[in-house]
């Protein structure tokens, strides 16, 4: 089976930085677009940043200029570098892979990680 393993969440003060990682594990053959989503208590899950296999990126307006998404295709890993963090950035951050192809030919679409908590104190 395939898993998206997230790490890097935690507690940080406003203005601080945090780096999230998400690695697709298993007998991975390829992964196309990957992204980060977040959900604050009582709010809808929202897209934060996405990156294509070729490196094209898209960001939510609320994080532009502060967050940077990147990936290492050799490691099947996507990163989210978060700077100038605000209390409004608090939430559970989920990793998503648009399409994962395993070595045995199985394909998983819109596959989610279990989430990692990011808390920004004021």
N, C-alpha and C positions, 0 to 999 in steps of 0.2 A: 504494500500500500504506500501511498504518498502522504507526506506530512509537510505542512508549513510550520516551521519552528521559529517563533519570534523571541527576541531577547532585547534587552536594553532599556526597558521601561523602569520607572521609579519615581521618586520624589525629588523635585528641584524647585528652587526659589525663582520667582519672577525675574526675568532677565538672563537666566541661566541657559545652559545648553544640554542637549541629550541626543544620543545617537541610537536609533533603533535598527535592528537587523532582522531579516527574515530569510531563512534558508529552506529551500525545497529539498526534502530528503527522500530517499528511495532510489529505485533504479530509474533515474531520470534520463530521458533522452533529450528533451528540449522543453523550454518554457518560453512563452511569448511575453505579452505585456504583464507587468506586475504593478501593484499599487498599494497604497496605504489608505485606510478609511478609519474614521474615529466616531465614537458615540459617547456623548455626555449623558448623565442620568436625566431621564425625562425628555430627551431630544432624539431626533431621527439620526440614524447613521449617515455620515456624509463623507464624500470623497475628499481626501487631503491632497494626494499627489499620485500620479501614475507615470509609468515609464515603459516605453515600448522596448522590444528586443533590440532595436537599433539605436536606442538612447534618446528618443524624443520624449519630452516631458510635458506634463500639464499639472497645474497647481490650482487649488482653491484660492480665490481672491484673498481670503483671510490669512493665508500663510505665505503669499508671494513675497519674496525678498527676505524671508526668515528661514524657510525650510528648503532643503535640497534633497531630492531623491536621486539615487544612483544605483547601479547594479554591477555585479561581477558575474558575467555569464558562465565563466568557467566553474564558479562555485554555486551557480543557481541561487544567488543571494541578491536581495534588494535591501538598500539602506535608506534611512531617512535621518538626515542630519538636521536637527532642530536647534535654532538659536533664537535669542531674544524672546524666550518663552513667556507667555502670558497666562494668567489664570484661566482664561477662556479656552486655552489649549488642553485643559484637563479633560480626560476621557479615556476610554478603552480604545486602543489603537489595534486595528486588525489588518493583517496582511492578506492580499488577494492575488491570485494568479489567474489570468484570463484563460490560459490553456496550458496544461501540463501533459506532455506525451512521455509515457514510460517506455522502457526498453522492450517490454513485451507487447507493445502496440496499443495498450490501453490509453485513453485520453480522458482527462478530467478538465471540465470547463468551469470557470468562476469558482475556484477552490479557495476556501478560507482557512486562515489560521485561527487559533483559539483566542487570540487577543492578548495584549499586554497593557497594564495600567500605567498611564502617565498622569501624574499629579503635579500641578504647578501652584505653589503657594504664593500668596500676595505679600 
